[in-house]
Amino acid sequence: MKKQGGYSGFRILREGLTGNRGWRPAWRDPEPQPAYDFVIVGGGGHGLATAYYLASRYGEASVAVLEKGWIGGGNVGRNTTIIRSNYLLPGNEPFYEFSLKLWEGLEQDVNYNAMVSQRGVYNLYHSDAQRDAYRRRGNSMILHGADAELLDAAQLRAEIPFLSFDNARFPVRGALVQRRGGTVRHDAVAWGYARGADRRGVDIIQNCEVTGFRIQNGRCTGVETNRGFISARKVGCAVAGSSSRVMQAAGMRLPIESHVLQAFVSEGLKPVIPGVVTFGAGHFYISQSDKGGLVFGGDIDMYNSYAQRGNLPVIEDVCEGGMTLMPMIGRARMVRIWGGIMDMSMDGSPIIDRTPVDGLYFNGGWCYGGFKATPASGYCFAHLLATDTPHETATAFRLDRFRRGMMIDEKGSGAQPNLH
Ligand SMILES: Cc1cc2nc3c(=O)[nH]c(=O)nc-3n(C[C@H](O)[C@H](O)[C@H](O)COP(=O)(O)OP(=O)(O)OC[C@H]3O[C@@H](n4cnc5c(N)ncnc54)[C@H](O)[C@@H]3O)c2cc1C
């Protein structure tokens, strides 16, 4: 197949004038080779980003991504597109800030329009105690080099006047704002990384399910797939909601539970929501897509599941949250709902680590916040795979932290995955 060229304004002009005959598929469709240096299991955002950084930053040429379905069919194409780095704890904040910085240069880096939009993330507070907690969080963010601003009700009203400020039960008292946060077109992230990795020689193999690991004398030597055995020097798993099932095939039991999270999109409306707004007295968050649809979500469905569809009680709960926060939403018609499988860890924080099996590495436990982590997760996992040492921003994300009591419990919810 002829190699694809780069994307640019000039190229669009030239193709437009010559009948658009020069475009090529954004990535190849190669047959799996019998052996690679690195096999990445899972072609979601994290797996593709890992392959991209392995090739682009660590100069690794022999890399394959094995995806059981199609690129973008998992959570990377199902999330509500929010990016931010508004974390409190030292284990988390530097990592998520690193990720936000990578988002800021991503489109130029991968030469793909991912519609990175830093339209701001507003976390609303509804009481003095919540304001104080947000002030602490904002100070922690600033100390770690992120941006944060605390708005009072009058300042917030000037920016988002339609919120339910005078609601007797949950009056909006202000917001912690991260102006560099925002949204990114989710599936374009998968396509951009896939294309960037493919251009650097990575084989992206779709419809290739990993069914087992070949482990000899404590060392992983490759993966069994529905397309045959593929040998690898190192195997990295980034399968998000399928983490427990896939790692079970390597004899591991993870501190992770899978739950469904649903997303909702309304009919297209004129621009009304300036950024991402999160309700502080319930679980509801909302933004507006560039096509005009209101994109919103809330809690996970509170039962364990591997299904990519959710249930009615959470739909009702999310809509109630929306109506409490901005009653005008009741006029909008909902047009799409879907679900994704969340890999909920016991402290709400992720894992990027080696496993007890030599040559086998694990990336997961992203809960419902892994989209924003995609660039840093890929970078740090690539670093670990290439160097066998954790990246400096991901040293806390160890697999054995639950045994050692070194939890990174951002929300103080305890070992309850459905509360994170
Ligand atoms: C509704 C919803 C809203 C969300 N909103 C946000 C948000 O606003 N902000 C945010 O930061 N995060 C959000 N998230 C979370 C985020 O989407 C995930 O944490 C993140 O996408 C997970 O990483 P991933 O992209 O690699 O996962 P995925 O895209 O799910 O990739 C994993 C891949 O592994 C593949 N796979 C599984 N088993 C195998 C196997 N045996 N062999 C080969 N391949 C296999 C799957 O097919 C899948 O493609 C949301 C998630 C959902 C579902």
The ligand as an SDF file (V2000), in Angstrom:
LIG
                    3D

 53 58  0  0  0  0  0  0  0  0999 V2000
  -19.3540    6.8620   29.3180 C   0  0  0  0  0  0  0  0  0  0  0  0
  -17.9360    7.1410   29.6830 C   0  0  0  0  0  0  0  0  0  0  0  0
  -17.5430    8.4370   29.9520 C   0  0  0  0  0  0  0  0  0  0  0  0
  -16.2200    8.7220   30.2930 C   0  0  0  0  0  0  0  0  0  0  0  0
  -15.8470   10.0280   30.4440 N   0  0  0  0  0  0  0  0  0  0  0  0
  -14.5590   10.3440   30.6670 C   0  0  0  0  0  0  0  0  0  0  0  0
  -14.1380   11.6960   30.6770 C   0  0  0  0  0  0  0  0  0  0  0  0
  -14.9400   12.6040   30.4340 O   0  0  0  0  0  0  0  0  0  0  0  0
  -12.8460   11.9670   30.9680 N   0  0  0  0  0  0  0  0  0  0  0  0
  -11.9470   10.9880   31.2260 C   0  0  0  0  0  0  0  0  0  0  0  0
  -10.8000   11.3010   31.5210 O   0  0  0  0  0  0  0  0  0  0  0  0
  -12.3030    9.6750   31.1660 N   0  0  0  0  0  0  0  0  0  0  0  0
  -13.5830    9.3290   30.8770 C   0  0  0  0  0  0  0  0  0  0  0  0
  -13.9530    8.0120   30.7710 N   0  0  0  0  0  0  0  0  0  0  0  0
  -12.9540    6.9560   31.0420 C   0  0  0  0  0  0  0  0  0  0  0  0
  -12.0780    6.6630   29.8540 C   0  0  0  0  0  0  0  0  0  0  0  0
  -12.8230    6.5760   28.6800 O   0  0  0  0  0  0  0  0  0  0  0  0
  -11.3150    5.3530   30.1010 C   0  0  0  0  0  0  0  0  0  0  0  0
  -10.7340    5.3570   31.3900 O   0  0  0  0  0  0  0  0  0  0  0  0
  -10.1910    5.1450   29.0940 C   0  0  0  0  0  0  0  0  0  0  0  0
  -10.6640    5.3910   27.7770 O   0  0  0  0  0  0  0  0  0  0  0  0
   -9.6690    3.7130   29.2040 C   0  0  0  0  0  0  0  0  0  0  0  0
   -8.5270    3.4860   28.4160 O   0  0  0  0  0  0  0  0  0  0  0  0
   -8.5520    3.0270   26.8790 P   0  0  0  0  0  0  0  0  0  0  0  0
   -8.8770    4.1990   26.0180 O   0  0  0  0  0  0  0  0  0  0  0  0
   -7.2690    2.3880   26.5620 O   0  0  0  0  0  0  0  0  0  0  0  0
   -9.7490    1.9830   26.8870 O   0  0  0  0  0  0  0  0  0  0  0  0
  -10.4690    1.2400   25.7040 P   0  0  0  0  0  0  0  0  0  0  0  0
  -10.7530    2.1470   24.5600 O   0  0  0  0  0  0  0  0  0  0  0  0
  -11.6420    0.5240   26.3020 O   0  0  0  0  0  0  0  0  0  0  0  0
   -9.3680    0.2140   25.2110 O   0  0  0  0  0  0  0  0  0  0  0  0
   -9.2000   -1.1040   25.6770 C   0  0  0  0  0  0  0  0  0  0  0  0
   -9.1960   -1.9910   24.4500 C   0  0  0  0  0  0  0  0  0  0  0  0
   -8.7850   -3.2920   24.7970 O   0  0  0  0  0  0  0  0  0  0  0  0
   -9.4410   -4.1790   23.9280 C   0  0  0  0  0  0  0  0  0  0  0  0
   -9.3880   -5.5350   24.4640 N   0  0  0  0  0  0  0  0  0  0  0  0
  -10.0120   -6.0230   25.5500 C   0  0  0  0  0  0  0  0  0  0  0  0
   -9.7030   -7.3370   25.7180 N   0  0  0  0  0  0  0  0  0  0  0  0
   -8.8490   -7.6610   24.7230 C   0  0  0  0  0  0  0  0  0  0  0  0
   -8.1800   -8.8570   24.3580 C   0  0  0  0  0  0  0  0  0  0  0  0
   -8.3370   -9.9810   25.0570 N   0  0  0  0  0  0  0  0  0  0  0  0
   -7.3750   -8.8380   23.2670 N   0  0  0  0  0  0  0  0  0  0  0  0
   -7.2000   -7.7180   22.5370 C   0  0  0  0  0  0  0  0  0  0  0  0
   -7.8150   -6.5400   22.8440 N   0  0  0  0  0  0  0  0  0  0  0  0
   -8.6230   -6.5360   23.9160 C   0  0  0  0  0  0  0  0  0  0  0  0
  -10.8540   -3.6220   23.8620 C   0  0  0  0  0  0  0  0  0  0  0  0
  -11.5510   -4.0930   22.7240 O   0  0  0  0  0  0  0  0  0  0  0  0
  -10.5910   -2.1210   23.8290 C   0  0  0  0  0  0  0  0  0  0  0  0
  -10.5800   -1.5980   22.5270 O   0  0  0  0  0  0  0  0  0  0  0  0
  -15.2700    7.6800   30.4170 C   0  0  0  0  0  0  0  0  0  0  0  0
  -15.6640    6.3700   30.1270 C   0  0  0  0  0  0  0  0  0  0  0  0
  -16.9750    6.1020   29.7410 C   0  0  0  0  0  0  0  0  0  0  0  0
  -17.3760    4.6930   29.4070 C   0  0  0  0  0  0  0  0  0  0  0  0
  1  2  1  0
  2  3  1  0
  2 52  2  0
  3  4  2  0
  4  5  1  0
  4 50  1  0
  5  6  2  0
  6  7  1  0
  6 13  1  0
  7  8  2  0
  7  9  1  0
  9 10  1  0
 10 11  2  0
 10 12  1  0
 12 13  2  0
 13 14  1  0
 14 15  1  0
 14 50  1  0
 15 16  1  0
 16 17  1  0
 16 18  1  0
 18 19  1  0
 18 20  1  0
 20 21  1  0
 20 22  1  0
 22 23  1  0
 23 24  1  0
 24 25  2  0
 24 26  1  0
 24 27  1  0
 27 28  1  0
 28 29  2  0
 28 30  1  0
 28 31  1  0
 31 32  1  0
 32 33  1  0
 33 34  1  0
 33 48  1  0
 34 35  1  0
 35 36  1  0
 35 46  1  0
 36 37  1  0
 36 45  1  0
 37 38  2  0
 38 39  1  0
 39 40  1  0
 39 45  2  0
 40 41  1  0
 40 42  2  0
 42 43  1  0
 43 44  2  0
 44 45  1  0
 46 47  1  0
 46 48  1  0
 48 49  1  0
 50 51  2  0
 51 52  1  0
 52 53  1  0
M  END
$$$$
